[in-house]
Structures are given as structure tokens and as C-alpha cells.
Amino acid sequence: MENIKPEILEKMKTFVNTFAEKSGTVPNPNEEVRMAVIQGLAAHVQELGKPLCPCNFYPDKKEEVKKRRWICACDEMQIFKYCHCLLFTTPEGLPITEYLPEWHEGRQIYGLVKDPTPDKGRSLSKVENIVENLKEYIKEHGLDIPEEDILKFAQETAKKK
């Protein structure tokens, strides 16, 4: 990994702690996992000016930054409170999967992991955001999920104000 400027690394550590508190999660209790992801985010800040998720492959990182979808805290985190990087987790180090549909890989891998702080986080969990995110996910993963199922799930899962 390239030499990351210490001030960028510190800024990302502060961001992670602040966002974890705000979202009702904790930074992964496994220091190796936590620091690997933070270093990846910091490297992207240094390279791209934005904390692009280091856990995905991007054919064109600069184009991906323009889309914003995988800038930390990513859309998946802000809609479903699910961090596939395992940076933002429960105190046990598990990703929250409660708000994911059963066919999502996170739910299939980890099962149902309840949200210990349902009153925090999910700032983008509006019906239209859930539908848009799931349609993109379905397309990327070649799934065949009926649109009416997506809409029903989105309506049931949207954060109630």
C-alpha cells in the first residue's frame, strides 16, 4: 500500500468513530480488519480525494467516485445499515442484516443479524432509495426479482419517521 499521509489516516479514523456513533454501530472490534479498511479508505482519499470503498473492484475509480454510491459511508450503509466491508458492525463484529432482503448476499452469508440500535442510522432509507439501490444490486448480480416484490419490500423496510 502506498505511503498514506498521517493526517489523512487520522481524518479517516475520526470519521469512522464519528459515523459509527451516529449510525448506532461500532468500528469493527477486530483491529486488523478495521485498520485494513481504514487504510484502504485513506489511500483512496489520497489518490481520488474521496473515501471510495476499498472492498470493491472498480474498472474506473474516478467514474465510480462521480456516481457516489460507494463513497463511505456508502449507500448500502445509509439505506440498510449494512457494511459489506465489516467496518461498521455490531459490538460482536457482525454486519447488521436486518434491513436486507432475504436474497441479498449479506443476508445469505450472515443470516439475520438484528440492529441493536434501530433508532440510529439509515438516513437514506426512503422507499425510492431502497428501490433504486435494490434494482442496481439485482442488475449487477443477475438476479430475477419481480418489481412488485422490490416495491413491497421497500415499503415494509423504509424507515418510519
N, C-alpha and C positions, 0 to 999 in steps of 0.2 A: 504494500500500500504506500502511496506517495507520502511525503512528509507533510503532515497536516499542521497548519499554523495553530499553536496552542490556544490562541484567542477564539478561533473558530470551534475547536473542540470543546472549550469551556462554554461557549454560547450554546452549543447543541446539548451539552449536559444540563444546562439550566433550562433550556426549552423542554427537554424530556421530563424533568422533575415538575415543572410548572404545568405542562399539559396533562401529565398523569394525575396530578391533584385535581385539576379542573374536570377531567373526564371520569374521575372515580376509579381509576386503575392504579397500578403501581409499575414503576420501571422493573423489568424482568429481574427477579431476585438472583438469577444466575449471572454473576458478574461477567463471565466470558461472553455470553450471548448478548447481554446488554451493551457491553463495550464494543463488540464487533459491529452491531447495528449502528451505534452512535458514531463510531469511526467511519463507517460507510456513508452515513448522512453528512458528516463533516467533510469528507472527501468530495462529495457532490456539491456541497456549498462552496468549497474552494474552487472546484472545476466549473460549476454551472451557475453559481450564485443562488441556488435553491437546494433545500434538503430533499432531493429526489430519493425515493425508497431504494435502498441498495439491495433489496431482496428479489428484484425482478430483473429480467433481461430486456433491454430496450435497443431496437435496431438503430434508433436515433434519439439519444438522450435529450438533445436540445428541442426536438419536436415534442417529446414527452413532457418536458417542462412547460411548454406552451399550453398543453392540454390541462395541466394542473392536477389531474386525477390521482397521481401517485406522489404528490408533494406531501411530505409528512407534516402534519397528521393527515393521512390520505383520506379519500372519500369513504373507503370501506370503514375506516375507523370512526369517522364522524357520522356516518349513517347507521352502521351496525354495531359499533363499538368492538370491532373485530380487527386485531392487528396480526396479519399473517407473518410478520417478522418476529413476533413474540417480544416486541419491545414494551408494549403496554399490555399488561396481563392482570390476572387476579394475584393475590398475595402468594398463591401456590405456584405461580409461574405458568398458568394456563391461559390461553386466549378465551375471551368471552364469545360464546357462540349462540347464546340465547336468541338473538335477533336475526340469525341467518336462516334461510330456508333449509329444509332437511337435505336437499340435493346439493347444497354448496359443499365444496371440498373441506372447508373448515369444520363444518358440522359432521361430515362423514369421518374425518380423521380424529377429531377430539370428542365427538358426541355432544351432548347438551351440557354446556358449562354456563351456569346461571350467572347473571350480573349481580355482584354483591352490593352494588350502589346504583340501582335503577334510576335514582333521582338526579344523577350526574351524567354528563356527556350526551352524545348523539345529537349534536346541534343541527345536523343536516337531515335528520330522519323524518322528512316530509314525504308524502305519498309519491309525488312526482320525482323526487331524488332517488327513492328506493326503486321505482320502476325503471328509471334511466340506468341506474347502476346495474340492476339485475339483467336488463336486456343486453348491456355491454358484456357482462360476465357470461351470459348464455351464448352469445355470439362467439366470444373468444374460446369457449370450451366446447363448442359444437353440440350443445345440449338442445333438446326439443321439449321446451316447456311452454304450454299454451299461455297465450297472453292473458286470458281471464284468470289463470292461476297466479300469474305475476301480480296482477292488479289486486286480487283478493288478498294475497299475502301482504302486499304493500299497505293496503288499508288496515289490515289487522296489526301490522308491525309499526306503523308510523307512531312517533312519539305524540302522545296526547298532551296538550298544553292545558 
